[in-house]
Amino acid sequence: MVDIDDDVDYVVVLNGEEQYSILLAGREVPAGWAVEGFRGPRQECLDHIDLVWTDMRPLSVRRRTDGK
């Protein structure tokens, strides 16, 4: 079965709390978010996020709980 999203490019975006999401390529990136650098079909972007987002806690919480 072919996923309809295979022909659509997305970009991985990251906010100041180091939380990840995806956005349709070519769309304006919302305030507070930045393009992380990975681009591709939806599932590839989600797979990339699974690899790089190893701690789901927001950055501010990690700093507070880890004493940094």
C-alpha positions in Angstrom: 0.0 0.0 0.0 1.4 3.4 -1.0 1.0 6.2 1.6 -0.4 9.4 0.1 2.1 11.4 2.1 5.0 9.8 0.2 4.8 12.5 -2.5 4.6 15.4 0.0 7.7 16.8 1.7 7.8 17.9 5.3 10.5 19.5 7.4 11.3 18.7 11.0 11.0 21.7 13.2 12.3 22.3 16.8 11.2 24.9 19.4 13.2 26.6 22.2 12.3 23.8 24.6 13.9 21.3 22.2 10.5 19.7 21.3 10.1 18.4 17.8 7.3 18.4 15.2 6.8 18.3 11.5 5.5 21.0 9.1 4.6 20.8 5.4 7.6 22.0 3.5 7.2 25.5 2.1 4.9 26.6 5.0 5.9 29.5 7.1 7.6 28.3 10.3 5.6 29.5 13.3 7.1 31.9 15.8 9.2 30.0 18.4 10.0 27.2 16.0 13.0 26.7 13.7 13.7 24.2 10.9 15.9 21.5 12.4 17.4 20.5 9.0 15.8 17.2 8.1 13.3 17.1 5.2 11.5 14.3 3.4 8.2 12.3 3.4 6.1 12.4 6.5 7.1 9.0 7.8 10.8 9.6 7.3 10.5 12.8 9.2 8.7 11.0 12.0 11.3 8.3 12.0 14.1 10.9 12.2 12.3 12.5 15.3 12.2 9.0 16.9 16.0 8.8 16.5 16.9 12.2 17.8 14.3 13.0 20.4 15.5 10.7 23.1 14.3 12.7 26.1 10.7 14.0 25.8 11.0 16.4 28.7 11.1 20.1 27.8 14.6 21.6 28.0 13.6 23.8 31.0 12.4 20.7 32.9 15.6 18.8 32.1 17.7 21.7 33.3 15.7 22.0 36.5 15.7 18.2 37.3 19.3 17.5 36.1 20.7 20.5 38.0 22.2 22.3 35.0 
